């Protein structure tokens, strides 16, 4: 049951992270990004990759919280 629940969380989060990646970088050039006022000295591919995993982590947390909150109080121990 744990693997199935993990896939219920990870797969939709993966798809949403992909959509976010396309939407964000369709409007923003990765070379124009700054961190704490300094330009990010990384390749475009590195920025795309790190951003995707950040988006995926955020959407996993969101999906995980939704799954947790959908349980009845008797299921949560």
Residue frames as a rotation matrix with the C-alpha (Angstrom) as fourth column:
UNK 1
0.562 0.827 0.000 0.00
0.827 -0.562 0.000 0.00
0.000 0.000 -1.000 0.00
UNK 2
0.359 -0.493 -0.793 2.89
0.279 -0.753 0.595 2.39
-0.891 -0.435 -0.133 0.73
UNK 3
-0.714 -0.649 0.261 4.35
0.411 -0.086 0.908 2.17
-0.567 0.756 0.328 -2.79
UNK 4
-0.202 0.729 0.655 0.96
0.940 -0.045 0.339 2.80
0.277 0.684 -0.676 -4.34
UNK 5
0.731 0.467 -0.497 0.35
0.623 -0.754 0.209 5.84
-0.277 -0.462 -0.842 -2.14
UNK 6
-0.098 -0.854 -0.511 3.83
0.245 -0.518 0.820 7.15
-0.965 -0.045 0.260 -2.98
UNK 7
-0.776 -0.152 0.612 3.02
0.617 0.019 0.787 6.90
-0.131 0.988 0.079 -6.69
UNK 8
0.323 0.933 0.162 -0.28
0.932 -0.343 0.117 8.69
0.164 0.113 -0.980 -6.10
UNK 9
0.670 -0.159 -0.726 1.83
0.271 -0.858 0.437 11.54
-0.692 -0.489 -0.531 -4.78
UNK 10
-0.244 -0.953 -0.179 4.92
0.135 -0.216 0.967 11.44
-0.960 0.212 0.182 -7.01
UNK 11
-0.468 0.016 0.883 3.38
0.850 0.283 0.445 10.91
-0.243 0.959 -0.146 -10.45
UNK 12
0.617 0.698 0.362 0.96
0.768 -0.636 -0.083 13.87
0.172 0.329 -0.928 -10.50
UNK 13
0.675 -0.446 -0.587 3.66
0.078 -0.749 0.658 16.01
-0.733 -0.491 -0.471 -8.88
UNK 14
-0.393 -0.836 0.384 6.08
0.468 0.177 0.866 14.99
-0.791 0.520 0.321 -11.66
UNK 15
-0.106 0.439 0.892 3.57
0.986 -0.071 0.152 16.01
0.130 0.896 -0.426 -14.33
UNK 16
0.881 0.461 -0.108 2.83
0.473 -0.864 0.171 19.36
-0.015 -0.202 -0.979 -12.68
UNK 17
0.290 -0.862 -0.417 6.55
0.147 -0.390 0.909 20.05
-0.946 -0.324 0.013 -12.23
UNK 18
-0.490 -0.435 0.756 7.00
0.773 0.184 0.607 19.52
-0.403 0.882 0.246 -15.97
UNK 19
0.355 0.704 0.615 4.21
0.862 -0.502 0.076 21.95
0.362 0.503 -0.785 -16.76
UNK 20
0.862 -0.080 -0.501 5.64
0.251 -0.792 0.557 24.51
-0.441 -0.606 -0.662 -14.32
UNK 21
-0.148 -0.987 0.063 9.06
0.452 -0.011 0.892 24.14
-0.880 0.160 0.447 -15.94
UNK 22
-0.358 0.078 0.931 7.61
0.929 -0.073 0.363 24.90
0.096 0.994 -0.047 -19.38
UNK 23
0.667 0.711 0.223 5.53
0.674 -0.703 0.226 27.83
0.318 -0.001 -0.948 -18.12
UNK 24
0.709 -0.431 -0.559 8.31
0.223 -0.614 0.757 29.47
-0.669 -0.661 -0.339 -16.08
UNK 25
-0.298 -0.953 -0.044 11.10
0.229 -0.116 0.967 29.07
-0.927 0.278 0.252 -18.60
UNK 26
0.000 0.386 0.922 8.83
0.999 -0.040 0.017 29.97
0.044 0.922 -0.386 -21.47
UNK 27
0.849 0.393 0.353 8.85
0.371 -0.919 0.132 33.48
0.376 0.019 -0.926 -19.97
UNK 28
0.797 -0.597 0.090 12.18
-0.458 -0.500 0.735 33.66
-0.394 -0.627 -0.672 -18.11
UNK 29
0.553 -0.725 -0.411 15.67
-0.247 0.329 -0.911 33.19
0.796 0.606 0.003 -19.51
UNK 30
0.831 -0.217 -0.512 17.73
0.537 0.550 0.640 31.14
0.143 -0.807 0.574 -17.03
UNK 31
-0.174 -0.973 0.153 20.79
0.891 -0.222 -0.395 33.31
0.419 0.068 0.906 -17.72
UNK 32
-0.185 0.186 0.965 18.89
-0.083 -0.981 0.173 36.38
0.979 -0.048 0.197 -16.39
UNK 33
0.755 0.533 -0.382 18.31
0.278 0.267 0.923 34.83
0.594 -0.803 0.054 -12.96
UNK 34
-0.226 -0.802 0.553 20.09
-0.447 -0.420 -0.790 36.10
0.866 -0.426 -0.264 -9.86
UNK 35
0.463 0.277 -0.842 20.56
0.615 0.584 0.530 34.68
0.638 -0.763 0.100 -6.35
UNK 36
0.489 -0.190 -0.851 21.01
0.747 -0.412 0.521 37.21
-0.450 -0.891 -0.059 -3.53
UNK 37
0.753 -0.068 -0.654 21.78
-0.220 -0.964 -0.153 39.92
-0.620 0.259 -0.741 -6.06
UNK 38
-0.351 -0.925 -0.143 24.48
-0.585 0.097 0.805 37.93
-0.731 0.366 -0.576 -7.84
UNK 39
0.249 0.419 -0.873 24.04
-0.948 0.291 -0.131 36.29
0.199 0.860 0.469 -11.26
UNK 40
0.633 0.013 0.774 23.87
-0.301 0.925 0.231 32.50
-0.713 -0.379 0.590 -11.19
UNK 41
-0.096 -0.768 -0.633 27.00
-0.985 -0.020 0.173 31.11
-0.145 0.640 -0.755 -12.81
UNK 42
-0.364 0.063 0.929 25.57
-0.034 0.996 -0.081 27.84
-0.931 -0.061 -0.361 -14.08
UNK 43
-1.000 0.016 -0.015 24.63
-0.013 0.102 0.995 26.49
0.017 0.995 -0.102 -17.47
UNK 44
-0.344 0.936 -0.081 21.07
-0.898 -0.302 0.319 26.65
0.274 0.183 0.944 -18.70
UNK 45
0.011 0.332 -0.943 20.77
-0.164 0.931 0.326 22.88
0.986 0.151 0.065 -18.39
UNK 46
-0.752 -0.338 -0.567 21.88
0.484 0.301 -0.822 22.97
0.448 -0.892 -0.063 -14.76
UNK 47
-0.874 0.477 0.091 19.32
-0.451 -0.728 -0.515 25.68
-0.180 -0.492 0.852 -13.95
UNK 48
-0.096 0.857 -0.506 16.58
-0.795 0.240 0.557 23.74
0.599 0.456 0.658 -15.76
UNK 49
-0.201 -0.048 -0.978 17.47
0.197 0.976 -0.089 20.58
0.959 -0.211 -0.187 -13.84
UNK 50
-0.925 -0.182 -0.334 17.68
0.358 -0.120 -0.926 22.16
0.129 -0.976 0.176 -10.40
UNK 51
-0.696 0.717 0.033 14.48
-0.716 -0.691 -0.099 24.11
-0.049 -0.093 0.995 -11.02
UNK 52
-0.073 0.682 -0.727 12.64
-0.496 0.608 0.620 20.97
0.865 0.406 0.294 -12.10
UNK 53
-0.384 -0.123 -0.915 13.61
0.544 0.770 -0.332 19.15
0.746 -0.626 -0.229 -8.91
UNK 54
-0.990 0.105 -0.094 12.60
0.008 -0.628 -0.778 22.15
-0.141 -0.771 0.621 -6.79
UNK 55
-0.395 0.897 -0.197 9.23
-0.882 -0.310 0.355 22.28
0.257 0.314 0.914 -8.56
UNK 56
-0.077 0.336 -0.939 8.84
-0.120 0.932 0.343 18.53
0.990 0.139 -0.032 -8.14
UNK 57
-0.770 -0.259 -0.583 9.67
0.517 0.283 -0.808 18.68
0.374 -0.924 -0.084 -4.42
UNK 58
-0.885 0.464 0.027 7.18
-0.417 -0.766 -0.489 21.50
-0.206 -0.444 0.872 -3.85
UNK 59
-0.116 0.895 -0.431 4.40
-0.885 0.104 0.454 19.73
0.451 0.434 0.779 -5.71
UNK 60
-0.333 -0.049 -0.942 5.21
0.207 0.971 -0.124 16.44
0.920 -0.236 -0.313 -3.90
UNK 61
-0.974 -0.010 -0.226 4.75
0.223 -0.213 -0.951 18.23
-0.039 -0.977 0.210 -0.58
UNK 62
-0.576 0.809 -0.118 1.46
-0.811 -0.583 -0.042 19.65
-0.103 0.072 0.992 -1.82
UNK 63
0.002 0.569 -0.822 0.20
-0.571 0.676 0.466 16.27
0.821 0.469 0.326 -3.05
UNK 64
-0.601 -0.306 -0.738 1.41
0.357 0.724 -0.591 14.58
0.715 -0.619 -0.326 0.12
UNK 65
-0.957 0.290 0.018 -0.45
-0.169 -0.504 -0.847 17.02
-0.236 -0.813 0.531 2.31
UNK 66
-0.238 0.907 -0.349 -3.58
-0.946 -0.135 0.295 16.53
0.220 0.400 0.890 0.24
UNK 67
-0.107 0.137 -0.985 -3.28
-0.131 0.980 0.151 12.76
0.986 0.146 -0.087 0.64
UNK 68
-0.863 -0.273 -0.426 -2.69
0.372 0.229 -0.900 13.09
0.343 -0.934 -0.097 4.37
UNK 69
-0.826 0.563 0.013 -5.61
-0.464 -0.668 -0.581 15.44
-0.319 -0.486 0.814 4.86
UNK 70
-0.204 0.784 -0.587 -7.92
-0.811 0.201 0.549 13.18
0.548 0.588 0.595 2.85
UNK 71
-0.647 -0.072 -0.759 -7.53
0.234 0.928 -0.288 10.39
0.726 -0.364 -0.583 5.43
UNK 72
0.558 0.818 0.139 -10.15
-0.002 -0.166 0.986 9.99
0.830 -0.551 -0.091 8.13
UNK 73
0.199 -0.485 0.851 -9.04
-0.917 -0.398 -0.013 10.58
0.345 -0.778 -0.524 11.72
UNK 74
0.761 0.137 0.635 -9.31
-0.434 0.835 0.340 6.81
-0.483 -0.534 0.694 12.34
UNK 75
0.886 -0.457 0.076 -6.73
0.353 0.558 -0.751 6.06
0.301 0.692 0.656 9.60
UNK 76
0.179 -0.834 0.523 -4.13
-0.300 -0.552 -0.778 8.45
0.937 -0.018 -0.349 11.04
UNK 77
0.847 0.088 -0.524 -2.36
0.414 0.510 0.754 6.92
0.334 -0.856 0.396 14.04
